[in-house]
């Protein structure tokens, strides 16, 4: 999407974010709180514009639906688009606010769960009619603004019916309902021209093996994904399918624990050619990995599809979904992404929520502007590290012994274990070789601290 147009309010339509205009790039020297300092969407870095690198998207659920409630307290935010009693009126108000917000940020995409857009009804048929109705309204807003859908998905975790999972539920009636809901969500995503579709198994896991047939549940999950893929492809969907790994929370043992677990699952069940990964920062840390680690695992497998951008609180053991602000972490992440050739199909979705005590409408803008700028600055730093520093050379030199001779013979499968034994006896103990970690860390810090505008 490159032809964004500002939203023009129709007669009687509410402006929700009054006094806030289009957020523009003003450069690092700007002291305007409502301006980008590093995100210049048309600036070319490593052969692509920043806009092309990131494909930033607003997460409909946290941004438009998040009311500030938590397990210990009631909502703290009472947004004006949440006030209508009629569910369809509320859905249209929310969509008006969404497109005003997205276009004022100057972004090209949003992401959604089905029932973010409109409340779920008491029957599947009525829910489907509601989604069809709001879909028609969304198409009008999209045509007027140029905003598109980065990816859609189905909420298969909030309703009580999914307390024991969706595709992995031991009750076939629930599996059937989940299948129907995914079919409707795929139809909705395709109707809105969605570029991708995400599967997040929020409750695809178990609490205890005492009442769980794990093998059967994993077989069912694979069968479910095959059915969803086949249906979408037959309808002409050309986008990518993503799976989003997450450990624990809400299920004690999640089947999609981390990137390596999901990659192994896809290989085992013949889905590796059809699915890629959507990596979330906070999910990586919950799995006791770093975000760059999860990106690298996905990239190694050719599955680096998309990102859910946020951060966790390292002093808390749960998914806090804070907005990203760790420049060092994101610079390391951008090094992985750039060396992998970029994201495959997806983009950077701000799956992040403002804090419970952030209660003003402008807080939504401050959070997104900050997140966008830190990604942009990380991209600039990572590109400079790759092109202007000895970073690549230092890493390559650690493996120089495999570039020719017996090391290359080992890599190419020309040596036997007995050959390794003979070589080791011949060459004897070798001098230790430094990993140069501190020097590499200093290179990153230098480029972060002394980044040219």
C-alpha positions in Angstrom: 0.0 0.0 0.0 1.6 3.3 -1.1 -1.3 5.6 -1.8 -2.5 6.5 1.6 -5.1 9.2 1.7 -6.2 11.2 4.7 -9.6 10.3 6.1 -12.3 12.8 5.3 -15.1 12.9 7.9 -18.6 12.5 6.5 -21.4 14.7 7.8 -22.1 13.9 11.4 -19.0 11.6 11.8 -17.0 12.1 15.0 -13.4 13.2 15.1 -12.1 11.2 18.0 -8.5 12.4 18.1 -9.1 16.1 18.0 -6.1 18.5 17.8 -3.8 15.8 16.4 -3.0 16.0 12.8 -1.0 13.8 10.5 2.3 12.6 12.2 5.2 13.7 10.0 8.9 13.1 9.9 10.8 16.1 11.3 14.3 14.6 11.9 16.4 13.9 15.0 16.5 17.5 15.9 12.8 17.9 16.4 11.4 18.4 19.9 7.8 18.0 18.7 6.2 15.1 20.7 3.9 14.3 17.8 6.6 13.8 15.1 8.8 11.1 13.8 12.5 11.7 14.3 14.0 8.6 12.6 11.1 7.1 10.6 11.3 8.7 7.2 9.1 6.3 5.2 10.7 7.2 1.9 14.3 7.0 3.0 16.1 4.1 1.3 18.1 1.8 3.5 19.8 -1.4 2.2 17.9 -1.1 -1.1 14.4 -0.6 0.3 12.4 2.3 1.7 11.7 2.2 5.4 8.1 1.8 4.6 8.9 -1.4 2.6 11.2 -2.7 5.3 8.6 -2.5 8.1 5.1 -2.5 6.7 4.0 -1.2 10.1 0.5 -2.3 11.3 -1.8 -1.2 14.2 -3.1 -4.1 16.3 -6.9 -3.6 16.4 -7.3 -5.5 19.7 -5.0 -3.7 22.0 -5.3 -0.2 20.4 -9.0 0.0 19.8 -10.4 -2.6 22.2 -8.0 -2.4 25.1 -9.8 -0.8 28.1 -7.0 -1.2 30.6 -8.5 -4.0 32.7 -6.2 -6.7 34.1 -6.7 -9.8 36.3 -6.7 -7.5 39.4 -8.8 -4.6 38.3 -11.6 -3.1 36.2 -11.1 -1.0 33.0 -9.5 2.4 33.3 -10.1 3.7 29.8 -13.6 4.5 28.5 -13.0 5.4 24.9 -15.8 7.3 23.1 -16.0 4.6 20.4 -16.9 2.0 23.1 -20.1 3.7 24.4 -22.8 2.7 21.9 -25.1 0.0 23.2 -26.0 -1.5 19.8 -23.1 -3.8 18.8 -23.1 -2.8 15.2 -23.2 0.9 16.0 -20.3 0.3 18.4 -18.4 -1.7 15.7 -18.8 1.2 13.2 -17.7 3.8 15.7 -14.7 1.7 16.6 -13.8 1.4 12.9 -14.2 5.2 12.4 -11.7 5.7 15.2 -9.4 3.0 13.9 -9.0 4.5 10.4 -8.7 8.1 11.8 -5.9 6.8 14.1 -4.1 4.7 11.4 -4.2 7.5 8.8 -3.0 10.1 11.2 0.0 7.9 12.0 0.6 7.6 8.3 0.6 3.8 8.4 -0.6 1.4 5.7 -1.9 -1.6 7.6 -3.9 -3.0 10.5 -4.2 -6.5 12.0 -7.3 -8.0 13.6 -9.0 -11.0 15.2 -12.5 -11.6 13.9 -14.3 -10.5 17.1 -12.1 -7.4 17.5 -14.2 -5.9 14.7 -17.6 -6.7 16.2 -18.8 -8.5 19.3 -19.5 -12.2 19.0 -23.2 -13.0 18.9 -25.1 -15.8 20.6 -25.1 -18.0 17.5 -22.5 -18.7 14.9 -24.9 -17.7 12.1 -25.6 -14.3 13.7 -21.9 -13.8 14.3 -21.2 -14.4 10.7 -23.9 -11.9 9.6 -22.4 -9.3 11.9 -18.9 -9.9 10.4 -20.2 -9.7 6.9 -21.9 -6.4 7.7 -18.8 -4.8 9.3 -16.7 -6.2 6.4 -18.7 -4.1 4.0 -18.2 -1.0 6.1 -14.4 -1.8 6.4 -14.1 -2.0 2.6 -15.6 1.5 2.3 -13.1 2.8 4.8 -10.2 1.0 3.1 -11.1 2.3 -0.3 -11.3 5.9 1.1 -8.0 5.7 2.9 -5.7 3.2 1.1 -5.2 1.3 4.4 -4.9 -2.5 4.0 -4.9 -5.6 6.2 -1.5 -7.1 6.9 -3.1 -10.2 8.4 -6.3 -11.4 9.9 -6.9 -14.2 12.4 -9.6 -15.9 14.5 -10.0 -15.6 18.3 -10.0 -19.2 19.3 -9.1 -18.7 22.9 -11.4 -16.2 24.7 -14.8 -17.9 24.6 -15.4 -20.5 27.4 -16.0 -23.2 24.8 -12.2 -23.1 24.1 -11.1 -23.6 27.7 -9.6 -27.0 26.6 -8.3 -25.7 23.3 -9.7 -25.3 19.8 -8.2 -27.5 17.2 -6.8 -29.7 19.9 -9.9 -29.8 22.0 -10.9 -33.4 23.2 -14.5 -32.6 22.1 -15.1 -32.8 18.4 -18.0 -30.4 18.6 -15.6 -27.7 19.7 -13.2 -28.6 17.0 -16.0 -28.2 14.5 -16.9 -24.8 15.8 -13.3 -23.7 15.6 -13.2 -24.9 12.0 -16.3 -22.9 11.2 -14.9 -19.8 12.9 -11.6 -20.1 11.0 -13.5 -20.5 7.7 -15.4 -17.3 8.4 -12.2 -15.5 9.4 -10.4 -16.6 6.3 -13.4 -15.4 4.2 -13.3 -12.1 6.0 -9.5 -11.7 5.5 -9.8 -12.5 1.8 -12.8 -10.1 1.4 -10.7 -7.3 2.9 -7.7 -8.2 0.7 -5.6 -9.4 3.6 -2.0 -10.1 2.6 -1.5 -12.9 5.2 -3.3 -15.0 7.8 -2.1 -15.9 11.3 -2.8 -19.0 13.5 -2.1 -18.4 17.2 -2.9 -21.4 19.3 -3.7 -19.5 22.5 -5.1 -22.6 24.2 -3.6 -25.3 22.0 -1.8 -27.1 24.8 -2.6 -28.8 28.1 -2.5 -28.4 31.9 -1.9 -32.1 32.8 -0.9 -35.2 30.9 -3.1 -37.2 33.2 -6.1 -36.3 31.1 -4.4 -35.6 27.8 -3.6 -37.7 24.7 -0.8 -35.4 23.4 -0.1 -37.4 20.2 -3.8 -37.4 19.2 -4.1 -33.7 19.9 -1.0 -32.8 17.8 -2.4 -35.0 15.0 -5.7 -33.1 15.2 -3.9 -29.7 15.1 -2.0 -30.7 12.0 -5.2 -32.0 10.3 -6.9 -28.7 11.2 -4.1 -26.7 9.6 -4.1 -28.8 6.5 -7.9 -28.2 6.1 -7.6 -24.5 6.6 -4.7 -24.2 4.1 -6.6 -26.3 1.5 -9.8 -24.2 1.9 -8.0 -20.9 1.6 -5.9 -21.9 -1.5 -9.0 -23.2 -3.2 -10.6 -19.8 -2.7 -7.7 -18.2 -4.4 -5.8 -16.9 -1.3 -2.2 -16.2 -2.3 -0.9 -14.8 0.9 1.3 -16.4 3.6 0.1 -18.5 6.5 1.9 -17.7 9.8 2.0 -19.5 13.1 2.9 -17.5 16.1 4.9 -19.3 18.8 4.2 -18.7 22.5 5.2 -20.7 25.6 2.9 -21.2 28.6 0.2 -18.6 29.4 -2.6 -19.4 29.1 -1.9 -23.1 28.8 0.8 -24.5 31.1 2.3 -26.6 28.2 1.8 -24.9 24.8 2.2 -26.9 21.6 3.6 -23.8 19.9 6.3 -23.2 22.6 9.0 -21.5 20.5 10.3 -21.1 16.9 12.2 -24.4 17.1 9.2 -26.4 18.4 6.9 -25.0 15.7 9.5 -25.6 13.0 9.8 -29.3 14.1 6.0 -29.6 14.1 5.7 -28.2 10.6 8.3 -30.6 9.3 6.8 -33.6 11.0 3.4 -33.0 9.6 4.3 -31.9 6.0 3.4 -28.2 6.5 6.8 -26.7 6.2 6.2 -25.4 2.6 3.0 -23.7 3.5 3.6 -21.9 6.8 6.0 -19.4 8.1 6.4 -17.9 11.6 5.2 -14.7 13.2 7.7 -14.0 15.9 6.7 -11.9 19.0 9.3 -10.2 21.2 7.6 -10.9 24.5 6.9 -14.5 23.6 10.6 -15.0 22.9 11.5 -13.8 26.4 8.8 -16.0 28.0 10.4 -19.0 26.3 13.7 -17.9 27.9 15.1 -16.9 24.5 16.1 -13.5 23.2 14.1 -12.0 20.4 17.1 -12.1 18.0 17.5 -15.9 18.8 13.9 -16.6 17.8 14.3 -14.6 14.6 17.5 -16.4 13.8 15.9 -19.9 14.3 13.1 -18.9 12.0 15.5 -17.4 9.4 17.7 -20.5 9.5 14.6 -22.6 8.5 13.5 -20.1 5.8 10.4 -19.3 7.9 10.9 -15.7 9.0 7.6 -14.3 8.0 6.4 -11.5 10.3 6.9 -9.8 13.7 4.6 -8.9 16.6 6.5 -5.9 18.1 6.4 -5.3 21.8 8.6 -6.0 24.8 8.3 -7.8 28.1 9.1 -6.7 31.6 12.2 -8.7 32.6 11.2 -8.6 36.2 7.8 -10.2 35.4 7.1 -13.7 34.3 4.1 -12.9 32.0 3.2 -11.3 28.8 3.1 -7.6 29.6 3.0 -6.5 25.9 4.7 -3.1 26.4 5.6 -0.9 23.5 9.2 -1.5 22.2 11.9 0.9 23.3 15.0 -1.3 23.7 17.2 0.1 20.9 20.1 -2.4 21.6 17.8 -5.4 21.4 16.1 -4.2 18.2 19.4 -3.4 16.6 20.5 -7.0 17.1 17.1 -8.0 15.7 17.5 -5.9 12.6 21.0 -7.4 12.0 19.3 -10.8 11.8 16.4 -9.5 9.6 18.7 -7.7 7.2 21.1 -10.6 6.8 18.1 -12.9 6.2 16.9 -10.7 3.3 14.0 -9.2 5.2 10.6 -10.5 6.3 8.8 -12.9 4.0 5.3 -11.5 3.4 4.6 -9.9 6.8 5.6 -6.8 8.6 5.8 -5.2 12.0 2.5 -5.4 13.9 2.4 -3.4 17.2 0.9 -6.1 19.3 1.4 -3.8 22.3 -0.8 -2.0 24.8 -0.3 1.2 26.6 -0.1 0.9 30.4 -3.2 0.7 32.6 -2.6 4.1 34.0 -2.1 5.7 30.5 -5.7 6.9 30.1 -5.5 9.8 27.6 -6.2 9.4 23.9 -2.9 10.9 22.9 -1.1 8.2 24.8 -1.9 5.9 21.9 0.0 8.2 19.6 3.0 8.6 21.9 3.3 4.8 22.2 3.2 4.1 18.5 5.4 7.0 17.5 8.1 5.8 20.0 7.8 2.2 18.8 8.1 3.2 15.1 11.1 5.5 15.7 13.0 2.9 17.7 12.6 0.4 14.9 13.7 3.0 12.3 16.7 3.9 14.3 17.6 0.2 14.8 17.4 -0.3 11.1 19.8 2.6 10.4 22.2 1.3 13.1 22.1 -2.3 11.8 22.7 -1.2 8.2 25.7 0.9 9.3 27.1 -2.0 11.3 26.9 -4.4 8.3 28.3 -1.9 5.8 30.8 0.3 7.8 32.2 -1.9 10.6 34.2 -5.2 10.9 31.2 -7.0 12.3 30.8 -9.5 9.5 34.5 -10.0 9.1 35.1 -10.8 12.8 32.3 -13.4 12.7 33.4 -14.9 9.5 37.0 -15.3 10.8 35.8 -17.5 13.6 34.9 -20.1 11.0 37.9 -19.7 8.7 39.2 -23.2 9.4 36.1 -24.6 7.6 36.8 -22.5 4.4 39.3 -24.9 2.9 41.3 -28.1 3.5 40.1 -30.6 6.0 37.6 -28.3 7.6 35.9 -27.8 4.2 36.1 -31.6 3.7 34.2 -32.1 7.0 31.5 -29.6 6.0 30.9 -31.2 2.6 30.6 -34.7 4.1 34.0 -36.1 2.8 35.4 -37.1 6.2 34.6 -40.1 8.4 34.7 -40.2 12.2 38.0 -42.1 12.0 39.4 -39.3 9.9 38.6 -36.8 12.7 40.4 -39.1 15.1 43.5 -39.2 12.9 43.5 -35.4 12.3 43.2 -34.7 16.0 46.2 -36.9 16.8 48.3 -35.3 14.1 47.6 -31.6 14.9 47.6 -31.9 18.7 46.2 -29.3 21.1 45.7 -25.9 19.3 45.9 -22.4 20.8 42.6 -20.9 22.2 40.9 -18.4 19.9 38.9 -15.5 21.2 35.2 -15.0 20.3 35.7 -11.2 20.4 32.3 -10.8 22.0 33.1 -7.5 23.8 34.5 -6.0 20.7 31.3 -6.9 18.8 29.2 -5.4 21.6 31.2 -2.2 21.4 30.6 -2.0 17.7 26.8 -2.1 18.3 27.0 0.5 21.0 29.2 2.8 18.9 26.7 2.7 16.1 23.7 3.3 18.4 25.4 6.1 20.3 26.9 7.9 17.3 24.3 7.3 14.6 24.3 9.9 11.9 20.9 11.5 11.1 
